[in-house]
Amino acid sequence: MRRRKLLGRLRGTLCRSLLLFLCAAAAVATFVASASAETWPSRPMLVVSPFSAGNASDIVARLVLDQVAQRLGQPFVIENRAGAGGVLGVASVARADADGYTLLLGSSSISASVILHSSLPYDPLRDLTPVVMFGAQPSVLVTSPAKGYKTVADLVAAAKARPGELNFASAGIGSASHIAGEKLRLAAGISVQHVPYRGPSEAFADVLAGRIDYYFLPISPALPLIAQGKVVPLAVSTPQRLPLWSSSSSRAWAATCTSSPTSDPRPGHSD
């Protein structure tokens, strides 16, 4: 009963706003007897972001949780614990006390880690309890203007002309940016190098500096730099072009996965 009231209060407060996943230590299921869901929260709540500061979930959480805190009457303290593609941060939440005061900003990396790692210091099904799914946001494939790539076809052609020389960044092994980069590699039949970083900020910095050829990242942190012309968008992870790019050369990433990356399958469109 206490668990239902606790999770229900979180859902009612958060599900209308955040665009992320939120998980709590699974031991919340046995919410300590001395605690009362009716008085929760009675102190600040720790929210662990398993990637470095500046990632998409971090940006959204800091904007929205301030408003949520006003409704709950207690602040959220966001702490970045990056490393191992998010595994370190997730593990710290899985080991947390079962008091409902340690939360996790989760993402697709949680499920990917199960597949990519032979062993983990936690079991996501046993040690984490999903609280609410906030939604999703598309990723965008970007490159530095200095690279000269205007389309996905340009990028693929360069990779095929120089096998093994081009590289792509990710926010860590098992992150969404890593999976997307591998999907492009397989779909296009190219040989490229994967360069994992501790988090999105570090990866994006090297894209801007021209040391990385391309990178997939959530659209929210990419939009300002795209608008400023600091990076070039080549594709999005949605079935159709986004409305703000309806007349641009940025194509639907789904088309790259299901057809030849050198041509757009829809009449009147080409890369």
ZIWOQUI-V421381 format. One line per field, one symbol per residue. ss: DSSP state (a for helix, b for strand, c for the rest). phi: phi as a letter, one per 20 degrees, with the letter a starting at -180 (. if undefined). burial: I if it has 9 or more other C-alpha atoms within 8 Angstrom, else O. Layout:
# ZIWOQUI-V421381
ss->???
phi->???
burial->???
This chain:
# ZIWOQUI-V421381
ss->caaaaaaaaaaaaaccccccbbbbbaaaaaccccccccccccccbbbbbccccccaaaaaaaaaaaaaaaaacccbbbbbcccaaaaaaaaaaacccccccbbbbbccaaaaaaaacccccccaaaabbbbbbcccccbbbbbbaaaccccaaaaaaaaaacccccbbbbcccccaaaaaaaaaaaaaccccbbbbcccaaaaaaaaacccccbbbbbaaaaaaaaacccbbbbbbccccccaaacccccbbaaaaaaccccccccccccc
phi->.fffffffffffedfecfdcdcccgffgfdhgffecffdfedbgdededfcfgnfffffffffefffffffenbeddececeplmnffffffffeffecmdccceebfffffffeedfbcfbdgfeecdfdaeepbcfececbfgffnedbffffffffffcgnefccebepfnffffffffffgffemddcdededfaffffffffffnedfbbebgfffegffffemecdedacedfcgfgfdfdeefdffgfffdbffebefegncbe
burial->OOIOIIIOOIIOIIIOOIIIIIIIIIIIOOIOOOIOIOOOIOOIIIIIIIIIOIIIIIIIIIOIIIOIIIOOOIIIOIOIIIIIIIIIIIIOIIOOOIIIIIIIIIOOIIOIIIOOOOOOOOOOOOIIIIIIIIOOOIIIIIIIIOOOIIIIIIIIOIIIOOIIIIIIIIIIIIIIIIIIIOIIIOIIOIIIIIOIIIIIIIIIOIIIOIOIIIIIIIIOIIOOIIOOOIIIIIIIIIOOIOOOIOOOIIIIIIIIIOIIIOIIOOOOOOI
